Amino acid sequence: MQSTLTPPTQETTQRLNVDLPQSQYIALKTYALHSNTTVSQLVRDALQQFTSYDAWFRQRVDAARADQRPPIDSHDWQAIKQAKLDEQRKLANTSKRRKAA
């Protein structure tokens, strides 16, 4: 994952001090060096991704709760899931046969 430095914004920043075990700090610092970025930027990127995912997830949950369709009972869901798994296996086997030919 290649991180890019975030351009300066007009938003006020706040310093965050975090105590980490030395092994985690070294791992984070090493990752930052290999990604050509800073530890601070990695943390900013991770927090941004977390908050974006959280907002997306909450929207999905709210949409599911608002869904007026009748629920699928467990037996029907298991049948649907099995059919999807069977189809995936069939496609994978077809792909393997084509590669072998």
C-alpha positions as CSV (number, residue, x, y, z in Angstrom):
1,M,0.0,0.0,0.0
2,Q,1.6,3.3,-1.1
3,S,0.5,6.2,1.0
4,T,0.7,9.8,-0.2
5,L,1.0,12.8,2.0
6,T,-2.2,14.6,2.6
7,P,-2.1,18.2,1.5
8,P,-2.4,20.8,4.3
9,T,-6.0,21.7,5.1
10,Q,-7.6,24.7,6.8
11,E,-8.9,22.4,9.6
12,T,-7.3,22.8,13.0
13,T,-5.3,19.9,14.1
14,Q,-4.9,18.3,17.5
15,R,-1.9,16.3,18.6
16,L,-2.5,12.7,19.7
17,N,-0.1,10.9,21.9
18,V,-0.4,7.1,21.9
19,D,1.5,4.6,24.0
20,L,2.4,1.5,22.0
21,P,4.5,-1.5,22.8
22,Q,7.9,-1.1,21.3
23,S,7.4,-4.0,18.8
24,Q,4.2,-2.3,17.4
25,Y,6.0,1.0,17.1
26,I,8.9,-0.5,15.3
27,A,6.5,-2.3,12.9
28,L,4.6,0.9,12.3
29,K,7.8,2.9,11.7
30,T,9.1,0.2,9.3
31,Y,5.9,0.1,7.4
32,A,6.0,3.9,7.1
33,L,9.6,3.9,5.8
34,H,8.8,1.2,3.2
35,S,5.7,3.1,2.2
36,N,7.7,6.4,1.8
37,T,5.5,8.2,4.3
38,T,5.4,9.1,8.0
39,V,3.9,7.4,11.0
40,S,1.7,10.4,11.5
41,Q,0.4,10.1,7.9
42,L,-0.2,6.4,8.3
43,V,-2.3,7.0,11.4
44,R,-4.2,9.8,9.7
45,D,-4.9,7.5,6.7
46,A,-6.0,4.7,9.0
47,L,-8.4,6.9,10.9
48,Q,-9.8,8.3,7.7
49,Q,-10.4,4.8,6.3
50,F,-11.9,3.7,9.6
51,T,-14.3,6.6,9.8
52,S,-15.3,6.2,6.1
53,Y,-15.9,2.5,6.6
54,D,-17.9,3.1,9.8
55,A,-20.1,5.6,7.9
56,W,-20.6,3.2,5.0
57,F,-21.4,0.3,7.4
58,R,-23.9,2.4,9.4
59,Q,-25.6,3.4,6.1
60,R,-25.9,-0.3,5.1
61,V,-27.3,-1.2,8.5
62,D,-29.8,1.6,8.4
63,A,-30.9,0.6,4.9
64,A,-31.3,-3.0,6.0
65,R,-33.4,-2.0,9.0
66,A,-35.6,0.2,6.7
67,D,-36.0,-2.6,4.2
68,Q,-39.7,-3.5,4.0
69,R,-39.3,-6.9,2.2
70,P,-40.2,-9.9,4.3
71,P,-37.3,-11.6,6.0
72,I,-35.8,-14.8,4.6
73,D,-36.2,-17.8,7.0
74,S,-33.1,-19.8,8.0
75,H,-33.9,-22.8,5.8
76,D,-34.4,-20.7,2.7
77,W,-31.2,-18.7,3.4
78,Q,-29.2,-21.9,3.8
79,A,-30.5,-23.1,0.4
80,I,-29.7,-19.8,-1.3
81,K,-26.2,-19.8,0.3
82,Q,-25.5,-23.4,-0.8
83,A,-26.7,-22.6,-4.4
84,K,-24.2,-19.6,-4.5
85,L,-21.4,-21.8,-3.2
86,D,-22.1,-24.5,-5.7
87,E,-22.1,-21.9,-8.5
88,Q,-18.8,-20.5,-7.3
89,R,-17.2,-24.0,-7.2
90,K,-18.6,-24.8,-10.7
91,L,-17.1,-21.6,-12.1
92,A,-13.7,-22.3,-10.4
93,N,-13.6,-25.8,-11.7
94,T,-14.4,-24.6,-15.2
95,S,-11.7,-22.0,-15.0
96,K,-9.2,-24.7,-13.8
97,R,-10.1,-27.0,-16.7
98,R,-9.6,-24.1,-19.2
99,K,-6.1,-23.4,-17.8
100,A,-5.2,-27.1,-17.9
101,A,-6.2,-27.4,-21.6
